[in-house]
């Protein structure tokens, strides 16, 4: 599934198990989880229905700070976020913003190239671990 700047990986697990696996993959790498937002629970509290849709906000200041030192506006896209969601057909997906897209969006320079590549590689590995 392609959308500008968005990477979506199909999961072979349920939404709940995918999120649990995602959180384990983040913990294994020493990432800080800042928040977990269950949109489906919020919808239910408002008397509305929504398929499983949950966001986790996470990061590591050793990587993200370099991007903000380059251009502070990158802070709007940091910390990183991942969305675990169930489509209408029952397929579960894990989606996240591509760090290269974040770099392009904010016009980041050469000083950010290494950290951006490190983030992209880490997110690819984390998504694969959580979803496959």
C-alpha positions in Angstrom: 0.0 0.0 0.0 1.6 3.3 -1.1 0.8 6.8 0.0 3.3 9.7 -0.2 5.6 9.5 2.7 3.8 6.6 4.3 5.2 3.1 4.6 2.5 0.4 5.2 3.5 -3.2 5.9 0.9 -6.0 6.0 0.8 -8.0 9.2 0.2 -11.7 9.5 -1.1 -11.1 13.1 -4.1 -9.6 14.6 -4.0 -5.9 15.4 -3.6 -6.5 19.1 -0.8 -9.0 18.5 0.9 -6.7 16.0 0.9 -3.9 18.5 2.3 -6.2 21.2 5.0 -7.3 18.9 5.7 -3.7 17.9 6.1 -2.7 21.5 8.4 -5.6 22.2 10.6 -4.7 19.2 10.8 -1.1 20.4 11.7 -2.2 23.9 14.4 -4.6 22.6 16.0 -1.6 20.8 15.9 0.7 23.9 13.3 3.0 22.3 11.2 5.2 24.6 7.5 4.8 24.2 5.9 8.2 24.9 2.3 7.4 24.3 -0.1 4.8 23.1 -3.4 6.0 21.6 -6.3 3.6 21.0 -8.5 5.4 18.6 -11.0 2.5 18.5 -11.5 2.8 22.3 -11.9 6.5 22.0 -14.6 6.0 19.3 -16.4 3.4 21.5 -16.4 5.9 24.4 -18.1 8.4 22.1 -20.7 5.7 21.1 -19.1 5.2 17.6 -17.6 2.2 16.0 -14.1 1.9 14.6 -12.0 -1.1 13.6 -8.8 -1.6 15.6 -6.8 1.6 15.1 -3.9 2.3 17.5 -0.9 4.6 17.4 2.3 4.4 19.4 4.6 7.4 19.7 8.2 6.5 20.3 11.8 7.6 19.7 15.4 7.9 20.7 16.8 11.4 21.3 20.2 10.2 20.0 18.7 10.0 16.5 15.9 12.6 16.5 17.8 15.5 18.0 20.2 15.6 15.0 17.2 16.2 12.7 15.9 19.0 14.9 19.4 20.5 15.1 19.4 20.7 11.3 15.8 22.1 11.1 13.7 22.5 14.2 10.5 22.1 12.2 11.3 18.4 12.0 10.1 18.3 15.6 6.5 18.3 14.3 7.2 14.8 12.9 9.1 13.6 15.9 9.0 11.5 18.0 8.2 8.9 15.5 4.8 7.2 15.3 3.5 3.9 14.1 -0.1 3.0 13.4 -1.5 -0.5 13.7 -4.9 -0.7 11.9 -7.4 -3.2 10.6 -8.8 -2.6 7.1 -12.4 -3.2 6.1 -11.3 -6.6 4.6 -9.9 -7.7 8.0 -6.3 -7.3 6.9 -4.0 -5.8 9.5 -1.4 -3.1 8.6 1.5 -1.4 10.4 2.1 2.1 8.9 4.8 4.7 9.7 6.2 7.9 8.2 9.2 7.3 6.0 12.2 9.2 7.6 13.4 10.1 4.0 10.1 11.8 3.5 10.4 13.6 6.8 13.9 14.8 5.7 12.5 15.9 2.3 9.5 17.6 3.9 11.8 19.7 6.2 14.6 20.3 3.7 17.2 18.5 5.9 20.8 18.7 4.9 23.8 16.4 4.8 24.2 16.6 8.6 20.9 14.6 8.9 21.6 12.0 6.2 23.2 9.5 8.6 20.6 9.7 11.3 17.8 9.6 8.7 19.2 6.4 7.1 19.7 4.9 10.6 16.0 5.7 11.4 14.8 4.2 8.1 16.7 1.0 8.6 15.6 0.7 12.2 11.9 1.3 11.3 12.1 -1.3 8.5 13.5 -3.9 10.9 11.0 -3.1 13.6 8.1 -3.3 11.2 9.3 -6.6 9.8 9.7 -8.0 13.3 6.3 -6.8 14.4 4.3 -7.8 11.3 6.0 -11.0 9.9 
